[in-house]
Amino acid sequence: MEWVKTLTAALLLICVVSCNKKNSDGADIIEASTQLDVSYGTNTLQNMDVYLPANRSTSTTNVLILIHGGSWTTGDKTDLTSYIDSFKRRLPGYAIFNINYRLSNIPNNVFPTQENDVKAAVEFIYGKSAAYMISAKYAYIGFSAGAQLAMLQGFKYTAPVKAKLIASFSGPSDLIELYNHPTFGNPLISLGLANAIGSTPLQDSLLYANSSPVNFISGTSPPTIVFQGGTDPLVSTTQALEVQTKLVNSGVKNQYVFYPAAAHIGDWDKPTMFDAFNKLQDFITANTL
């Protein structure tokens, strides 16, 4: 019938207009895109949330990779979802990837499962650079156990992409030191660390060493900003200071941000977090990816 043909033609016209938007110069407009629970592996925890900005390109769109904490045994990418809007406002034009990884579960997912998952996620993202329309300029931002993973990825690996910047919030850096000298002498920290890793330093000192980011800092390491609370009951200030000392001695640009009254990252108050995000934004801007 004639009205059916007319309706069909109208719908096709709408599709053409909406699917091929142009700017005033006639160029295609690339809209922002959010993709949740994108799989980068076969396990249900090997997934990520992807936030792509509008008008992105492989030459100008830098990448932020967020890694959650939880002592390697708990936590989820959704713990960081509340930060996404802040990152979008502060760093418009950046692509954001908020990743999950398999949680340590004796005897299946102990170290280096988490390290391998972060590496696999980075490889997946890099492999889709053209599809996502993103550049090869990556920053790793980690929180607590996620900060250990962020530093490990950034300091240890240069392929498939070398990090341009690393940010650590309350991140463990020397796991042998943390096991042997737990924060405030709390033996539960040593026990929890051994459970996550799957062994003690006496049983597998090489695994502890290979999982300690501080051991991979060199003169070619990327600029790094480290945030640390002075009353942190889980990660001692010595962990952050060891990173800072090694970065300084290696001639790597870095910033150490110390909050004397702050505890572990998950317990920071709003003014502290606001200040930390201001400093993170300034550090990223000063070290333009």
Disulfide bonds with the S-S distance in Angstrom:
none
